[in-house]
Amino acid sequence: MGLTRAGEEEISDLEELRRQRSLEREWLLRIQQITHTLAGRATVDDACAQLARELVHQSSFDVAMVGMARHFGATLDAAEQGHVLLFAREVAAGVHIQVEDRPTAPVPWLMGGPLGIDHALVVVVGRTHRAQRGYDRAAAEQEVKHFSFLLETCHHVFAAVRLREQLLQERNRLRAAVADKTAQLRTALVDAQRARDAAEAANQAKSRFLANTSHELRTPLNAVIGYAQLLKESAEERGSSWMMADLSRIESSGTHLLGIISDILDLTKIEAGRIELRVVPFPLEPLLREVCARAEALCSKQGNRFEASLQPIGTVEGDPDRVRQILLNLLSNAAKFTTNGWIQLRTYATERHACFEITDDGIGMTPEQLERVFEMFQQGDSSATRRYGGSGLGLTITRSLVDMMSGSLTVDSEPGLGSTFAVCLPLRVVPS
């Protein structure tokens, strides 16, 4: 029994539906293959070129162009007449197209549209011959549907490619900025090293000059002091009091100048690293008695009263000359800035250290002065430096000597109430 006309039409419709479903599956698979190849592109331009190639090889279209809309305004030759572009309405406006040599050539069936991430980025596909067997309006509408789905899918891929390209550009920009900053830092470091080397060379030259000059000054100055002392003895024998007074001033001034020169010489040795400690065992009490005797003479010059509170410490290991220098520097500093006051030297021992405290009730120091009291050429009386005299090197040298003995030096002071310098030296000095 034969099929009725209605049955034949129903079977034909089913076969057509099956064919369309097969075409759709095939097209979806091709879109998946196309987008997979695009995902690895580094730039949008690379992705555009790759998409154009894939559309020709992986789809039913034999014409495909992908890129910026402004690139498609170029004049095409006759051999490329099939590449005439026909954009979507929002893209095609204002685009002028011309076919050279063959103005009457048949225009192929084309379609196009934006990728979505940027309306300036478009895709155009088409066929060079519209009239093909089985290609009617329904087939064209189906192809438009497939093309729309392609645009929607590629939109996400191109968005990822553009983000990757932007990240790459930003990374390259940052690398260039880092490289530029690194080059600047290298240049700055080289310049700083050169400046440091120049400063060190100048400092060494200064130290050599001061050391040589100090040596040259000490020899004639010692002669002046020696002759002044001899003349004082002669004047004393003759009973010439006025000569003794003048000669005493000469001797005092020479001794003061010799102390300044000695400070400069010590400082240059410390800066040059040429000063060495002579570490030996020695009893501390005889050295302290000598220091106290000299301290009384220093303190009496300005009407100060000197007191000593000495706790027996015994024998220590260190450099006796440098210990004596430290204590006399601190006592001399106290006597300089105290008038008609009180100065005390107190000693005591801990388990590992011998400690010395020099206290006075002189002018004291402000917190700002305390911050720079151990700097070179600084004095406690910054408002009237010349009133008290001195080179401003004594405390700097004292701090350096204490550091060389691995000890500590601290100061506590208040304006108008006086100062206390505390030195703690190891009972057994190991030079640092």
C-alpha positions in Angstrom: 0.0 0.0 0.0 1.6 3.3 -1.1 2.0 6.3 1.1 -0.4 9.1 0.7 0.8 12.6 -0.3 0.5 13.8 3.3 2.6 10.9 4.5 5.3 11.6 1.9 5.4 15.2 2.9 5.7 14.3 6.6 8.6 11.9 5.9 10.3 14.6 3.8 9.9 17.0 6.6 11.4 14.6 9.1 14.3 13.9 6.8 14.8 17.7 6.4 14.7 18.1 10.2 17.2 15.3 10.6 19.4 16.9 8.0 19.3 20.3 9.7 20.0 18.8 13.1 23.0 17.0 11.6 24.2 20.3 10.0 23.7 22.0 13.4 25.8 19.4 15.2 28.4 19.6 12.5 28.5 23.4 12.7 28.7 23.4 16.6 31.7 21.0 16.3 33.4 23.3 13.8 32.7 26.3 16.1 34.3 24.4 19.0 37.4 23.6 16.8 37.6 27.2 15.6 37.4 28.8 19.1 39.9 26.3 20.5 42.5 27.4 18.0 41.7 31.1 18.8 42.2 30.7 22.6 46.0 30.4 22.4 46.5 33.6 20.3 48.7 36.2 22.0 47.1 39.3 20.4 43.8 40.4 18.9 45.4 40.8 15.5 46.7 37.2 15.6 43.3 36.0 16.6 41.6 37.9 13.7 44.0 36.4 11.1 43.5 32.9 12.7 39.7 33.2 12.7 39.7 34.3 9.0 41.7 31.2 8.1 39.6 28.8 10.2 36.3 30.1 8.8 37.5 29.3 5.3 38.8 25.8 6.2 36.3 24.8 8.9 33.0 26.2 7.5 30.9 26.3 4.4 32.0 29.9 3.7 34.6 30.5 1.1 35.1 34.1 1.9 36.1 35.4 5.4 37.7 38.6 6.6 38.2 39.6 10.2 39.6 42.8 11.6 39.1 46.5 12.3 36.3 48.1 10.3 38.6 50.9 9.2 40.9 48.4 7.5 38.1 47.4 5.1 37.7 50.7 3.3 40.6 49.8 0.9 40.1 49.4 -2.8 39.9 45.8 -3.9 41.1 44.4 -7.3 39.1 42.3 -9.7 40.7 39.0 -8.4 39.2 39.8 -5.0 35.8 40.8 -6.1 34.3 38.0 -4.0 35.7 39.7 -0.8 33.3 42.7 -1.1 32.1 43.4 2.5 28.5 43.7 3.6 28.4 44.6 7.3 25.6 44.6 9.8 23.6 47.9 9.8 25.4 49.4 12.7 28.8 48.7 11.1 28.2 49.1 7.4 27.2 52.8 7.6 29.9 55.0 6.0 32.0 52.1 4.6 32.8 52.7 0.9 33.4 49.6 -1.3 34.7 49.6 -4.9 35.5 46.7 -7.3 38.2 47.7 -9.8 38.2 46.7 -13.5 34.9 44.8 -13.4 32.2 47.1 -12.1 29.5 44.9 -13.5 30.7 41.7 -11.8 28.1 39.9 -9.9 28.1 40.7 -6.2 28.3 37.5 -4.1 26.1 36.8 -1.1 27.8 38.1 2.0 27.0 38.8 5.6 28.8 40.4 8.6 28.6 41.7 12.1 30.5 43.0 15.1 32.2 40.7 17.6 30.7 42.6 20.5 33.8 43.5 22.5 34.3 46.5 20.2 32.0 47.5 17.3 35.2 48.5 15.3 36.1 44.8 15.2 33.9 42.9 12.7 33.6 39.6 10.9 32.5 39.2 7.3 31.8 35.9 5.6 30.2 34.8 2.4 30.0 32.7 -0.8 31.5 33.7 -4.1 28.5 32.2 -5.9 25.1 32.6 -4.4 23.2 30.4 -6.9 24.1 26.9 -5.7 21.9 23.8 -5.8 19.9 23.5 -2.6 20.8 27.0 -1.4 17.6 28.9 -1.0 16.3 31.5 1.4 15.7 29.0 4.1 19.3 27.8 3.9 20.5 31.3 3.9 18.5 32.0 7.1 19.9 28.9 8.7 23.4 30.1 7.8 22.7 33.5 9.4 21.6 31.7 12.6 24.8 29.7 12.6 26.9 32.9 11.9 25.2 34.7 14.8 26.0 31.9 17.2 29.6 32.0 15.9 29.8 35.7 16.7 28.4 35.2 20.2 30.9 32.4 20.9 33.9 34.2 19.5 33.0 37.3 21.5 34.0 35.6 24.8 37.2 34.2 23.2 38.3 37.5 21.8 37.5 39.2 25.2 39.9 36.8 26.8 42.5 37.3 24.1 42.2 41.1 24.4 42.6 40.8 28.2 45.7 38.6 27.7 47.1 41.1 25.3 46.5 44.0 27.7 48.1 42.0 30.5 51.1 41.3 28.3 51.4 44.9 27.4 51.1 46.0 31.0 53.7 43.3 32.0 56.1 44.6 29.3 55.5 48.2 30.4 56.2 47.2 34.0 59.3 45.3 32.9 60.5 48.3 31.0 59.8 50.6 34.0 61.6 48.2 36.3 64.6 47.9 33.9 64.7 51.7 33.6 64.5 52.2 37.4 67.2 49.5 37.8 69.4 51.3 35.4 68.9 54.5 37.3 69.6 52.8 40.6 72.8 51.3 39.1 73.9 54.7 37.9 73.0 56.2 41.3 74.9 53.5 43.1 78.0 53.9 40.9 77.8 57.7 41.4 77.4 57.2 45.2 80.3 54.8 45.3 82.5 57.2 43.4 81.4 60.0 45.8 82.1 57.7 48.7 85.5 56.8 47.4 86.3 60.5 46.8 85.1 61.4 50.3 87.2 58.6 51.8 90.2 59.7 49.8 89.7 63.3 51.0 89.2 62.2 54.6 92.4 60.1 54.4 94.3 63.1 53.0 92.9 65.3 55.7 93.9 62.7 58.4 97.4 62.5 56.9 97.7 66.3 56.8 96.5 66.7 60.4 98.8 63.9 61.7 101.8 65.4 59.9 100.9 68.9 61.0 100.4 67.8 64.6 103.7 66.1 64.7 105.4 69.2 63.3 103.7 71.4 65.9 104.3 69.3 68.9 108.1 69.4 68.6 108.5 73.2 68.7 105.7 73.5 71.2 107.3 71.1 73.6 110.4 73.2 73.3 108.4 76.4 74.1 106.9 74.7 77.2 110.3 73.4 78.3 112.0 76.8 78.0 109.1 78.4 79.8 109.6 76.0 82.7 113.3 76.6 82.8 112.8 80.4 82.8 110.3 80.1 85.6 112.8 78.3 87.7 115.4 81.0 87.0 112.9 83.8 87.7 111.9 82.1 91.0 115.6 81.9 92.0 115.9 85.7 91.3 112.6 86.5 93.0 111.1 88.1 89.8 107.4 87.6 90.5 106.3 89.5 87.4 108.3 87.3 85.1 107.0 84.2 86.8 103.4 85.3 86.2 104.1 85.9 82.5 106.0 82.7 82.1 103.2 80.8 83.9 100.7 82.1 81.3 103.1 81.0 78.5 103.4 77.6 80.0 99.6 77.3 80.6 98.8 78.4 77.0 101.4 76.1 75.6 100.1 73.1 77.6 96.5 73.9 76.5 97.6 74.1 72.9 99.5 70.9 73.2 96.4 69.2 74.6 94.4 70.3 71.5 97.1 69.0 69.2 97.2 65.7 71.0 93.4 65.4 70.6 93.7 66.1 66.9 96.5 63.5 66.6 94.4 60.9 68.5 91.4 61.6 66.3 93.4 61.1 63.1 94.7 57.8 64.4 91.3 56.6 65.4 89.8 57.5 61.9 92.7 55.8 60.2 92.4 52.8 62.4 96.0 53.0 63.5 95.5 53.4 67.2 96.1 50.2 69.2 95.4 49.2 72.7 98.1 48.0 75.0 96.2 45.5 77.1 98.1 44.5 80.3 97.0 43.6 83.9 97.3 46.6 86.2 96.0 47.7 89.7 93.3 50.3 89.3 93.7 52.1 92.6 97.1 53.7 91.9 95.8 55.0 88.6 92.7 56.4 90.3 94.8 58.2 92.9 96.8 59.8 90.1 93.6 60.8 88.3 92.1 62.3 91.5 95.2 64.4 92.1 95.1 65.9 88.6 91.3 66.3 88.9 91.7 68.4 92.0 94.0 70.8 90.2 91.6 71.0 87.2 88.5 71.6 89.4 90.2 74.3 91.6 90.8 76.6 88.6 87.1 77.6 88.6 86.5 77.3 92.3 85.0 73.8 92.1 85.1 71.3 94.9 86.2 67.8 93.9 85.1 64.6 95.7 86.0 61.0 95.2 84.0 57.9 96.2 86.2 55.0 95.2 85.1 51.4 95.8 88.1 48.9 95.7 88.1 47.1 92.4 91.6 45.5 92.3 93.5 44.4 89.3 92.0 44.7 85.8 93.2 43.9 82.3 93.2 46.9 79.9 95.1 49.8 78.6 96.0 52.0 81.6 97.0 55.0 79.5 93.6 55.0 77.6 91.7 54.5 80.9 93.5 57.5 82.4 92.8 59.5 79.2 89.1 58.6 79.3 88.7 59.7 83.0 90.7 62.9 82.6 88.7 63.9 79.5 85.4 63.5 81.3 86.7 65.2 84.5 88.2 68.1 82.4 84.9 68.4 80.6 83.0 68.6 83.9 85.5 71.2 85.3 85.1 73.3 82.1 81.4 73.7 82.3 81.1 74.0 86.1 81.9 77.2 88.1 82.0 77.3 91.9 80.3 74.0 92.0 80.8 70.4 92.9 82.3 67.5 90.9 82.5 63.9 91.9 84.2 60.7 90.7 82.5 57.5 91.9 83.8 54.0 91.1 82.2 50.6 91.6 82.4 47.1 90.2 79.9 44.7 88.8 80.4 41.0 88.1 82.1 41.8 84.7 82.7 45.5 84.6 84.5 48.4 86.3 82.3 51.4 86.3 83.1 55.1 86.7 80.6 58.0 87.1 81.6 61.6 86.8 78.9 64.0 88.2 78.8 67.8 88.2 76.3 70.5 89.0 77.3 72.7 86.1 75.3 74.1 83.2 73.8 70.8 82.0 72.5 70.1 78.6 69.2 70.2 76.7 67.8 67.0 75.0 68.9 68.5 71.6 72.4 69.0 72.9 72.5 65.4 74.3 71.7 64.0 70.8 74.9 65.4 69.4 77.2 65.7 72.4 79.5 62.9 71.1 79.8 64.4 67.6 83.0 66.1 66.5 83.4 69.8 67.2 80.3 69.9 69.3 80.1 71.3 72.9 77.4 71.4 75.5 77.2 75.2 75.5 76.1 75.7 71.9 74.9 79.2 72.6 78.2 80.4 73.9 80.9 78.1 72.6 83.8 80.5 72.7 83.1 81.2 76.4 84.4 77.8 77.5 86.9 77.2 74.8 88.2 73.7 73.8 88.3 71.9 70.5 85.1 69.9 70.9 87.0 66.6 70.3 87.4 65.3 73.9 84.1 63.5 74.1 84.3 62.2 70.6 87.7 60.6 71.4 86.4 59.3 74.7 83.5 57.6 73.0 85.8 56.0 70.4 88.2 54.7 73.1 85.4 53.3 75.1 84.0 51.5 72.0 87.5 50.1 71.3 87.5 48.5 74.8 84.0 47.0 74.2 82.6 49.3 76.9 79.7 51.7 77.2 79.4 55.4 77.7 76.1 57.1 78.7 75.2 60.6 79.8 72.3 62.0 81.8 71.8 65.7 82.0 69.3 68.5 82.6 69.8 72.2 81.9 71.0 74.1 85.0 71.2 70.9 87.1 74.4 69.4 85.8 75.4 66.2 84.1 76.5 62.6 84.9 78.7 60.6 82.5 78.9 56.9 83.2 81.6 54.6 81.8 81.6 50.8 82.2 84.6 48.9 81.0 85.1 45.1 81.0 87.3 43.9 83.9 89.1 42.0 81.1 89.3 44.1 78.0 89.3 42.4 74.6 90.0 45.0 72.0 87.3 45.4 69.3 
